[in-house]
């Protein structure tokens, strides 16, 4: 007889919850609705078997469950302090194991904050590199134009708008406005606000007024060299670059030559600097996993900012300790980070001290929350509706995600009775596929 998946799901029955916890218990949260409603999943780490799902992630609910189901000797969890309080209350003899992936995630966040705080160093290094005089062995085409003095640029509405905005943004920043608040005030992107804060006004104006066609960009070094040699005729220069492949119009060349004659040619913009997230990805990945270009860019970042270089060295050492489970060296690393590290890395080291026993166990024992994350992902992929109820009589959606991952919304399906699905039916579905997709 034809039937739909909603009806089939309605025939599922939640498995019985064992009276005792497994020896190695894994705990993690998942989202019924991201940033709104969360639950807790519990499973046996050694067997990768789902045990139970709780309707929320409060420490009281978990403590009540652990009290009713004793027997856990090792508990794998993330860095959530609520879970830690529940374990200390209901299972004080159990060994807590902090998840290694979450430790690396916390370190990555600290490195990214460090890169954000020191973007000015990278901007200054890029500008100094552009302003540096060319070497004697550099080819003539490597010459770069200098930024024009503001007095030589004719006043225009565009120039006035950039000037006023630059002054207002700096005034608000000095008044302790955040970059996000300034961006909302002017309707700008945060990267644009940061550029106004870190770039000189003359460079901003020269960049804003530069409206030349992009087709001329590859030909600018050649035009500059010929102009320096004494050829200032726009028509002659146009014919020369046209023979070399330029397909733009003559007017663009004429306007550019005019700006060079008046000393108002737009300055060459500094090289774009890598984003904090990209720098963080280079630091957190093994060096032999980076391309030659990425290694060179990371080396330039380290030269530009000593604090980022220090954070990079500390991150590389900590990553090695975590991956090789050398917990006996953790205390030495924490002391070094608290002594020499930049602010965010020192804060991360202090955060490790607050959860020292669990962190040390996570960097020593072989257990982790990886298997729990696998089942959370399976819950996230779940879809469909069923009609069974949780013991409390409430209903909860099955479609869910881990709070550390992006939510994948699923379209609600109606069951025969129109009820929402329950966590107990989600547990049944996990149990039915318990032998698949081991993590």
N, C-alpha and C positions, 0 to 999 in steps of 0.2 A: 504494500500500500504506500503510495507517495506520501512523504512527510517532509517537514522542514527541520532545520537545525534547532530552531527554538523549541519545538516539541521534543526533540531528542534530548536536548539539554535539560528539559524539565523532568526527564526520567532518571537523571543522575542523583545519587545519594552520597552525602559526605561520608568519608571513612571515619571510623572510630579513632579518637585521639588516645594514644597510649597513656597509661596511668603514670609512667615515669618518663622523664626526659632522656634523650640519648646522651651518651657520655660526652660527645662533642656536639654542642648545639650552636647553630648559626642563626643570627638575628639580623634583620634589616627592615627598613620601612619601604613602602611603596605608596603611590598616589592613586586614590580613587579619582580625584580631580586635582590637577596640579595647583599647588599653592593654596588649596582649599581644604581638602579632606585626605588624610593619610591613614594607612593601616600598617600592621606589622606581620611579617612572615617569619615562621620558625621552622627549621628543618634540621635533620641529622646530617652533619657535614661528612661523616665517614661513609654513609650509605647514599648520600644525595637524595634523601627521602623527605618530602614535605610532611610536616607534623601538624601544623595548625596555622590559621590566619586569625589575627586579632582585629577588631573593628576600629582601633585607633593606635596611636604610637605613644601614649602617655606612660610614664614610669609606673603609675599605680596599676594600670592594666597588666603590664608585663610582670610586675612584682607579684600580683595575684596569681597569674598563670604559673610562674616558677614555684610559688609556694604550693600550689595544688599538684604540680608535676615535678617532684624532686628528682635528683639523680645526675644533673649536669655537672661535669667536672671541668670542662673547658667550654668557654662561651666566646664565639667569634662575633665581633660587632664592628660597626664603624665608629667614628669619633663622637657620636651623639652622647651628650652627658646624661640625658634622661634614661637611656638604657643602662648606663653605668651605675646610676643611683639605684635602679631596680635590681640589678644583679648584686650589688653590695648589700642590699636589704634582704632579698629573698634567697640568695645563694652565696653567702659570704665566703665559703670555702672554694668556690669555683675560680679557675684561672681565666682572667679576661685577656682576650687577644685582639688588639687593634688591627684593623685591616691595613695591609701594606699599600694597597692602591690608594686609599684615602689619605695616607700619610704623604705619598708623592703628589697627590692632588693639592693638598694644603701647602706643600713646599712650592709647587708650581704657581699657586696664587700669590705667595709671598715674593717670588721672583718677578712676577708680572707687575706687582705693585712697586717693586724697586725700579723696574725699567720705566714705569710711568713717572716716578718721582725724579728721574734723572734724564728725562728727554731733553732738557736744556743743554746738558753736556753733549749730547749727540748732535743737536742743532748747531752748537758752537763749533764743534769739530768739523761738521760739513761746511759751514761758512768759512772757517779758517782754511780749509782745504781748497775752496774755490778762490779765495783771495790770495793764496800763496803765489809768489812769482813763479813762472815756469822755469824749469831747469834749463841749463845751457844745451843739453842734448835733446830737449823736446822739439818735435817738428813744429814748423811755423803754424800749421793748422790747429795746434793745440791752444792758441791764444784765446783768451776769454775777455769779453768786454767788461769794463768797470761800471759800477752803478753810477748813474748820473747824479750830480748834486741837485737837491730839491729846488734850489734857486733857478736852475736852468729849465725846469719843467713848467710849461705854461699852466696856469690855474684853470681847472675844468671842474664841472660838477662831480665827475667821477673822482678826481683827486680830493675834492673837499669831503666827499662822502667817506672815502677810505680814511682820511685824516681824522674826521670826527668819530668814526667808529673805533679806530685804534685808540684814541684818547679815552673814550667812554668805557671800552672794555678794560683798559688798564686801571681806570678809576674804580670800577666795580671790583676788580680783582684785589686792589689795595684795600677796599672796604670789606674784605674777607668773603666775597661772593665765591661760590664754587663754580667750576667750569660748566657744570650741567645747568646751574641756575642762569648763568650768563647766556648760555646757548638758548635756553627757553625765552629769555628776555628779548633777544634779537631774532629769534627764529632761525638760528644757524646750527650747523653741525658742530659737535664738540671738537672735532679735528680743526675746523675753521677757527674757532675761538682760541684754541691752543696755538695755532699759527700766528694769530694776531699778537699773542702774548710773547712769543719766542722769536719773532722776526722783526728786523728793523723796519721803521716806517718807510724809508726810501726804497727798500727792496719791495715792500708791499705795493707802493704806488707804481713803481716801474713795472712790476708784474701785472698790475691791474690795467695799466694803460697800453700794455703790449697786445695789440690786436692783429698782428701780422698773420698771414696764412701759414699754417703749419708746413706747407710744402717748402717754404723757404728755410726751415730749420736745418736740414742737412747741408745747405749751401752756405750758411753763415760763416763757418771758419774760413772757407775759401774767399768769400767777399771781404772779410776782415783782413786777411793777409794781403789781398790785392789793394785794398784801401790803404794799408800801411805802406805798401810799395809805391804809392803815389797815384794809382788809378782811381779817380773819384767820379768818373763818368758813369751814370747809372745805365745808360744804353749799352755801353761797352761791356760792363759787368754782366748785364742781363744776357748778352749774346754769348759770353764765355760760359756762364753756368747753364745756359740752354743747351749748349753743345755737350755738356756733361750730364744731361738728363733732366734738368729742371723743366717742369711743365706748368708752372704757375704763370701769372700775368706780369707784365712789365711794371704795373703800378706798385705792386708790393715791393719790388726791388728799389724803385725810385723813392718810396716813402722811407725805406730802411736806410738808404744812403743819406737822405736828408737828415734823419735823426742822428746818424753818425757824424755828419758835418757839424751839427749843432751841439754835439756832446750829450744828446738826450736818448741815446739808444738804450733800450731796456736791458737791465743786467741779466746775465745768465743765472737762472735760478740754481740754488744749491742742490746737490744730489739728494733725492728723497731718502729719508732715513727709514730703516725697518720699523715696523710697529712693535710695541711691547709684547704683544702676543706672539709675533713671529720670533723675536729674540728669545722669548721664553721657550718656545718649541725647540730652537737650536740648542739651548742650554740643557734641557731635560732629555734630549735624545743622545744616544752614544755618539761620540765624535766620529767614529768610523761609519756611522749611518748618515752622515752629512755629505753633501756633494762638495766638490772643491770650491765652488762659488760661495756656498753657505759657510764653509769654514773660514774663507777669507773675510766675509762680511762680519762673522762673529769675532774674528780677531780684531777688525777695525773697531767694533763696538767696545771690546775690552780695552783697546788703546785709548778710546775717547773718554771712557768713564771708569776710573779705578774702583768705584763702589760696585758697578755691575760686574767687573772682573772678579772682585772678591766674592760676590754672590754666586757667580758661575763656578768658581773653585769649590765653594762650600756645597753647592747643589750637586756637583759631580761626585764629591766624596760621599755625601749622604745617599745618593742614588745607588752607589756601589755597596754601601753598608746594607741597604734594604734588599737589594737583589741577591746579594750573597749571604744574607741573614747573619751578619757579623755584629750582633747586638752588644758584644763585649766592648766594642769601640764607641758605642753611642755616647757615653758620658764625656769622652774626650772631644767628640764632635760638638756637643752642646756647649761645652766651655769655650771652644774656639769660636763658635757662632756668636755667643753672647759677648765675646771680647772684641772681635774684629768685624763681625757682619754688619751690613746696613740695617736700618730700623726694622723693616718687615721681616727680615731673616731672624733678627734677634727676637721679635715677637713670636715667630714660629718655634724657635728653640724653647722659649718660655712656655708655649702651649704644650710642647712635648713633656715638659716637667710636670705639668698639671695632671697628666695621664701616664705617668712614668711606667708603672708596672705593666699596663696593657701594651704600651708601645714597645717596651723591652721584650715582652713575650712575642709580639708580632714580628720582631726582628730576630727572634731566636727559634721559635717553633715553626714547624712546617705548615700549620693550619692557617687558613685565611678565609675571607668572606667571598672568595671567587665563586664558589658553588652557589652561594646564596644569590649573588648578582645574576647568575644564570637563570635561576628560577624567577627572579624579579622580571627579567626580560621576557620570560615565557608568559608571565602574567600580563605584561604590557601588550604582548601580541594577541592576547585572548580577546575574543569578541563573541557576541551572542547574548541571549537572554534566557533565564531560567526562573523557576517559580519557588524554589526551596527557600526556607528562611534560616537565618542564624538563630542561635538559642534565645537571643534577646527579643526575637520577633521583628527585628528591623531588616531592611533590605539595603544592599550596597552594590554599586556597579562593579562589574568584573574588569572592564577596560581600565588599565592603570599603568603606572610607570614608576620607576625609581626617581626620587627627587633630584638625583645627580644626573639624570638623563633627560633628553627632550621628550615631551609627551607626544604620543602618536594617537590622535583622536580617532575613535571608531564610531561609526554611525549606529545609533541605538536601534535595536530590533525589538519588536513587540512579540510577547509570548501570547499563548491562548488566553491567559487571564490578565495580560497587560502589566504584569508585575516586573519590577526591576530585579536583576540578578543578585546573588548573594555571595559573600566571601566563602561560605561553606561549599557552594557548588564550584567555585574557582579551585578550592582545595581538592575536590574530587577530580577535576580535570587535570590538575597537576599530578595527582596520584596515578591517573590512568596513563600518563605519558612519562612516568617517573623513570623508566628505563631508557629514555631517549635524550639526546642533546646534553650529555653530561658535560659539565664545565670544569 
